[in-house]
Amino acid sequence: MSAPVARHRLALDERRAQLLELGARLFSERAYDDVSIDDIAEAAGISKGLLYHYFGSKRAFYVATVRQAAQQLQLRTEPDASLPQPSRARAGLDGYLSFVEEHAAPYASLMRSGIGNDPEVAAIVDETRDAIVKRMMDELGLSEPRPVVRFALRSWIGLVEAASLDWLDRREVAREAVLQMLLESLYSTLVIASRLDPDAPISVGAPPQAVSDASAVIETGETERKARPRRR
C-alpha cells in the first residue's frame, strides 16, 4: 500500500472514530428517537450525504456506536497478565465499573432498552457477555466446555449488570463497596459451581481480601454524589 493511500485510509478511520464518539455522546444525552440525522450532521459539521456514506442510516450509525462501546468495554476489562490471579479479577472488575461510570447514560439506556428489540444491538450485547465469560473461563484454565461453570459465570455477569444499573441510579453505596460485593459474589459463585461440577479442573483459592475499613466504602448517596466530580 502506498503512503498516500495509507494516509487517506488513516484519515478515514480517524474521521469515522470521531463520528462514533460524537454519536455516543448524542445518544447518551437524548433518546434514540429524539436524535435525527440532521442533528448528527450538524453537530459533526458535515453533510447528511457524507454521514450516509459512512454509515448508511441512523440505525446503522447507532449500531456502530454500540459495537465500538462493546469493544472499548472488552479492552477496559482485559486481564493484566503481570498481576497475580486475585488482583487480575479485581482490576478487571474495576475497569468495568470505571467504564460504566464514564458512560453512565448510554450504558443504562442500552441495558434497559436500546432502540427496542433490535436484534443486531441485542446480538452485540450478548456477544460481549459471551466474550467476557469465555475470557473468565480461560483465566480459570478451562480449555474444554464446562456448562455448569459457564452458566454460573453468565449468571454472575447478569448480577454485575443489575448492580451497575442500581449503583448508577441511586448512588447509595460507595464504589469500593460495590467492587467488594461483586468480587465476593464471584467467589461464592465459583464455589457453588465447583461443588456442582466437582470434575471441573478449577481452583477457587482463598476468598477476596475484605476492605479493612468499612466506613471508607459505605457512604450515603448524598456523600457519594458530593464527592463525585460533576459531568459536563
C-alpha positions, 0 to 999 in steps of 0.5 A: 500500500502506498503512503498516500493511500495509507494516509487517506485510509488513516484519515478515514478511520480517524474521521469515522472514530470521531463520528462514533464518539460524537454519536455516543455522546448524542445518544447518551444525552437524548433518546434514540428517537429524539436524535435525527440525522440532521442533528448528527450532521450538524453537530459533526459539521458535515453533510447528511450525504457524507454521514450516509456514506459512512454509515448508511442510516441512523440505525446503522450509525447507532449500531456502530456506536454500540459495537465500538462501546462493546469493544472499548468495554472488552479492552477496559476489562482485559486481564493484566497478565503481570498481576497475580490471579486475585488482583487480575479479577479485581482490576478487571472488575474495576475497569468495568465499573470505571467504564460504566461510570464514564458512560453512565447514560448510554450504558443504562439506556442500552441495558434497559432498552436500546432502540427496542428489540433490535436484534443486531444491538441485542446480538452485540450485547450478548456477544460481549457477555459471551466474550467476557465469560469465555475470557473468565473461563480461560483465566480459570484454565478451562480449555474444554466446555464446562456448562455448569461453570459457564452458566454460573459465570453468565449468571454472575455477569447478569448480577454485575449488570443489575448492580451497575444499573442500581449503583448508577441510579441511586448512588447509595453505596460507595464504589469500593463497596460495590467492587467488594460485593461483586468480587465476593459474589464471584467467589461464592459463585465459583464455589457453588459451581465447583461443588456442582461440577466437582470434575471441573479442573478449577481452583477457587483459592482463598476468598477476596481480601475484605476492605479493612475499613468499612466506613471508607466504602459505605457512604450515603448517596448524598456523600457519594454524589458530593464527592463525585466530580460533576459531568459536563 
